[in-house]
């Protein structure tokens, strides 16, 4: 286990540590050698899993009582919620607007969502991809005109553009007619808000060795809007549902460690200057460092989960008690509610106990062990990852502190040496990835560094390799080629690599 000073090493020191010992790791079978390679990605919680179910196992070190609670949470995570009123009162309250009927609808097999299959055309409606929307605050409506509960992601009419502006801070508010998330499904008697449209534009380039490549830049708009046009200048941002293994361990990283990443990068020379997003936690009411969501706009796993229940399924809770209907959506406002208090009044559609079971389930999903960590090509790729300075943002390891809300997780999340490969900071990723939509303290060009663990198993679990915030990248190398801004120098190093070097780099990342 790392000492406290080692946990706060500079990013430069972390890069050196990543490459340390590679010369002896193949021959040395000791525990230290295994740890240096990060084969046990989640410490003693790690499971050696591959295949379709690789993301769905509980922590290896759970006791019997915890495994039973994991199973209960799993049932509520996977099963469909139904419209109210229904005889199944423990699972009714779906909608009025929604994009999925269950958590597993977006996170199939606890895995990663994807945009519509580009081979089948782009008019297929997405499930694992949602679109968040907002308007600049000087154009925002009065507070009572928009959805009362922030949730997370809707879109706009053909008049709305995928703006690439917004480099500086800008206050925003929900779009007055459609709120803050665009939902393309609805219960009976309620109109779906509309349909998402995606248009692709090729972006071509070549590596230094002459090899050509073509990326696909998606452009988003909306059609068949049920409640009239969106406000002119609406900002929109597509978001893919990420894979879930290890999120409880991410939740358990000390805030001080994330802020230490910020300090280390600020003190380094060069363009990489990540910063933390500070946001309010709905469960505690406290300001915390953001670590979930593509812009680190959510601080804790329970906040993320309750927000997804409301935003993606229309399920209210104690902390998000109001349906996400705007004043313009009369059918949504009139739709039956699924929750009741003991006195017969309107109550939350998911109670705290059920929500806690789902959060516990998510919190104890085990990260799979690395594969092929000792293969020569993987070790070569690891050195290339270091030399390209990828490890500055994709910090390899931490030692976890503990869950922010212990009753919602297992004590076994604490004290684990984990290898998520992220600094959990916001970075300017350049104009190519900019969505132009601020989110909390994040501006329109900034994205959180996503964890890399499990990335090589997405194909096994979900049958695709769609990466980045909206799934535009088909595989690791395409994801690298979309990097810009603070990561431009790293991308340029990759562009100069030979074909064999690029293959080794990809193999290393896919081993994580």
Beta strands, then each sheet from edge to edge (+ up, - down):
strand 1: 97-98
strand 2: 129-136
strand 3: 172-173
strand 4: 181-182
strand 5: 185-186
strand 6: 195-206
strand 7: 212-223
strand 8: 235-240
strand 9: 278-280
strand 10: 287-289
strand 11: 398-399
strand 12: 417-418
strand 13: 426-428
strand 14: 446-448
strand 15: 466-467
strand 16: 473-474
sheet 1: 1+ 5-
sheet 2: 3+ 2- 4+
sheet 3: 3+ 2- 8+
sheet 4: 6+ 7-
sheet 5: 9+ 10-
sheet 6: 11+ 12-
sheet 7: 13+ 14-
sheet 8: 15+ 16-
end
